[in-house]
Structure formats: C-alpha cells, structure tokens
Amino acid sequence: MKARRVWTKLQLMCVAMGAIGVCTVGMADFVLMPAMAELAIPEMTIHVTMKNRAYHVTGHTSPGALTAIVLRNEDTVTHGFSSPLFRQTLIITEGDAEEIRRRGHIFSYHVDPGKTATIYFKKSSPSHHEAVQVAFWCDIHAQMQGEFLVVETTSEI
C-alpha cells in the first residue's frame, strides 16, 4: 500500500511539473531502488588497490555469491580496470569510476587518483567444481595486470 502511495505521488508530481523526461528518470529510479537495496550487503568482497602502477588484490569469491570489488586508487595517476567479466555478467557500480564503453559495451572503469569505486556482480557457477581465475588489466598501463579467484567451496561433516 505504501509503495502504491509513493508511485501515485510520483505520477502526480510528473503531471504537475509537465516534464515527461524528468518523470521517466524518476520512475526508473523508483523501480531500481529495490535492486540497489539488495546490493547493499554483498556476500563476498575483493579489494583491488592501485598503487605504484600495480594492482594489489585481496579476497576471492564463490560462484553465485553477490560480490563487491572495491577499486581504490592510491596512485598519482588514473588507472583502468578492464575484464572479460564485464561481458559475462550484470555489473552495477557506485562511487567514483568513469565507465568506458566500446561498441556499446562496458570496456573498462577508470578511477582517478585518491578515488574509490565499487563494482557489484554475481558470477554464475562454472560447469566443473574448480577455481576459476578472472583476469583484469589496466587499459591505460599495459604492464598492470591481475586476477582474482572464483572458488567453489564445500563443507563436509
């Protein structure tokens, strides 16, 4: 009932403002809010620190786990974060990263010095029960490369 009242208020506000473009954006944000709220608590976190023109990685993830990759640029220059992961799964970002697109698809995220950004994703389960290495690189500095692991874990009694 409360959501219906909020929706009605949004519609009335749009009519009163007479700005169809503004209303479309506002309603899209309203629809996306539950999805973003779900992303607020990732199950796994991978930290990627960019420092001295290199990546420093801690953490891993599991198949199907909501994962946050925290990109922190502690260097003096802008660095990129590019990966084939962007073609394989839905990516949602927040923070201070510039999305770089090529041919209509996400190619990289650029993070300026002193800035931090977070990328959220879910990696589907591999067909076999082994660790999968996810490669990434800086599209600005060719020598910067790294990887993190997607590891299937089981617990036995």
ABEGO torsion letter per residue (X at the ends): XAAAAAAAAAAAAAAAAGBAAAAAAAAAAAAAAAAAAAAABBABBBBBBBBGGBBBBBEBBBBGBBBBBBBBBABABBBBBBBAAAAABBBBBBEBBBBBBBGGBBABBBBBBGBBBBBBBBBBBBABBBBBBBBBBBAABAABBBBBBBBBBBBBX
